[in-house]
Amino acid sequence: MEPKKMNYLKTFLLGFGFFGVSVIWSVYNAFVPLILDERFGLHAGFISFIMVLDNIAALLIQPSLGVFSDRLRSPIGRRLPFIVVGAPLAAAAFGVIPFAQVLPLFIFSCITLLLAMAFWRTPVVALMPDITPSEQRSPANGVINLMGGLGTVLATLIGGPLYNINPAYPFFLAAGLVILAALLVLIFIREPKEYIAAKLHLADKAEGSQMENKVFKNLSNVFTQEEKSPMFILLAILFWFIAYNSLDTFFTLFGVNHLGLTGGDSAFQISYIGLSFMLMAIPAGLLARKFKRKNVIIAGIFVMIITIVLMYFIPGSVLTTKFASLMGSGFYILSIILIVAGFGWAMINVNSLPMVVDMTDDEHIGTYTGLYYFFSQLAATIGPVLFGWTIQLAGNDYRLMMVIAPLFFILAFFMMRGVKRGEMKSVSSAPESSV
């Protein structure tokens, strides 16, 4: 059978869903720690606790939503209903956060946001393998992650200068963009025909009442089945997300406290990772077609280790050597290192989800997408707390995170050595879809 070709326009439009997710979390991770530090005077350990609340919610909610969306039938499909509900709620909650002047209200706003985001993130990501044949999923995920990188770039490139003008402006920008992104997905994306019905339908009512048990059964199966590739890839995901999410959470504080940058300039530096990630996203998927996903991921792991170690050993005064100014912020040696790190992160991130979903059949793509997010959110829960309390107990030495992170990337490398499946399937099994 001749493999189906990827519809780049449809994939690009679908990428706006991930664009919206990336905009929200890029602004959240860049500026919420600064607000907690500057407005409420919290230290790293307590900041880490608040920053992982979203990950705890996602850890508990997203796997079940992946299973639920697999079995949902509605007039617009099994994934799109979650976007209709979740995106507007997330945008509304996000617009409230910068106005919260007392800590309980601030935390309540964050919790509302994170519940809304957890509701629609797994279904929107599962849309990509739904409409894309196996052999095209790495390139398609490259397009999706290019859009995610664009969201990160806009959130930090524009959000950094906006934060210096008014801390609320980046939040308004993100709320508006997520509404726009969700509307584009809802207008232009149509799900595969066999997953659309005239009414809401769950395959088996009794089984639906045991959704949580099904999630834990799926987790148990991953660790007990004879072939261990799903276990190894999910553990690798756990370890590299512990490292990356922790760096992402505390990088602005690293820039402010260790390098002496302003909050806006420190957040602006993150845009260099997003820019290079965006540029590398499609090439990373194409490289996987030529050299295999596993090999490209391992190469990306080594790039991340090298760049993080360089940020530890190179003195802060050297890292902030300025070559040029852009939008009121600097282009430093640090910026060059972050650009290279973005290339490495794209090689890892673009190819990991396709590996996971190609270890199952098309009927359970949402389930395995949920498992992917279970482990990534577990990492995002463990990592910032571990890093935050280590930093606080060491006298707020943010440089220490550049020691811990490479250790987790090394653990991820050893897990990837055990992965034997998850490469592209030669014959498409993707269901026919309508536009």
Secondary structure as GFF3:
##gff-version 3
##sequence-region A 1 435
A	DSSP	alpha_helix	8	38	.	.	.	ID=ss1
A	DSSP	alpha_helix	44	51	.	.	.	ID=ss2
A	DSSP	alpha_helix	53	71	.	.	.	ID=ss3
A	DSSP	alpha_helix	80	96	.	.	.	ID=ss4
A	DSSP	three_ten_helix	97	99	.	.	.	ID=ss5
A	DSSP	alpha_helix	103	131	.	.	.	ID=ss6
A	DSSP	three_ten_helix	134	136	.	.	.	ID=ss7
A	DSSP	alpha_helix	137	153	.	.	.	ID=ss8
A	DSSP	pi_helix	154	158	.	.	.	ID=ss9
A	DSSP	alpha_helix	159	165	.	.	.	ID=ss10
A	DSSP	alpha_helix	169	188	.	.	.	ID=ss11
A	DSSP	three_ten_helix	193	195	.	.	.	ID=ss12
A	DSSP	alpha_helix	205	208	.	.	.	ID=ss13
A	DSSP	alpha_helix	211	224	.	.	.	ID=ss14
A	DSSP	alpha_helix	229	257	.	.	.	ID=ss15
A	DSSP	alpha_helix	263	291	.	.	.	ID=ss16
A	DSSP	alpha_helix	293	313	.	.	.	ID=ss17
A	DSSP	alpha_helix	316	319	.	.	.	ID=ss18
A	DSSP	beta_strand	322	326	.	.	.	ID=ss19
A	DSSP	beta_strand	329	332	.	.	.	ID=ss20
A	DSSP	alpha_helix	333	357	.	.	.	ID=ss21
A	DSSP	three_ten_helix	362	364	.	.	.	ID=ss22
A	DSSP	alpha_helix	365	393	.	.	.	ID=ss23
A	DSSP	three_ten_helix	398	400	.	.	.	ID=ss24
A	DSSP	alpha_helix	401	417	.	.	.	ID=ss25
###
